[in-house]
């Protein structure tokens, strides 16, 4: 049986990998394992050891803490804002995030402010 923390960490691996435009095969090659193992990690079917998580964090250029962000506040955030339970698994949301970060920073900030205003009005 999968543990919720393993599932969360796996989703964060998948999210970051997808966000940087890396395939499972490319990540596996950087870490020195088979891509099937990445698949198992991303679904939470297999736990990621500390040393392997270190390697994955290095390959994805994030601190290890990235994989644990949102663990305590997931339920609270879903109650206060209408956010899908599996936001990181939502391809449309990930497409939006990827596009957002492709925008130059000054324009991105203006778009962010516009989105905040629109969400307050809705």
RARA-V357612 format. One line per field, one symbol per residue. ss: DSSP state (h for helix, s for strand, l for the rest). phi: phi as a letter, one per 40 degrees, with the letter a starting at -180 (. if undefined). burial: 1 if it has 24 or more other ideal C-beta (glycine too) atoms within 12 Angstrom, else 0. A space follows every 50 residues. Layout:
ss: ???
phi: ???
burial: ???
//
This chain:
ss: lllhhhhhhhhhhhhhhhhllllhhhhhhhhlllhhhhhhhhhllllllh hhhhhhhhhhlllhhhhhlllllhhhhhhhllllllhhhlhhhhhhhhhh hhllhhhhhhhhhhhhhhhhhl
phi: .ccdcccccccccddcdcccgbcccccdcccgbcccccdccccgcbcccd cccdccdcccfbcdddcbdgccbdccccccbcbddbdccccccccccccd cccddccccccccccccccccc
burial: 00000111111111111111010100110010100011011111010100 01101110110000011101000100000000000011000001000000 0000000000000000000000
//
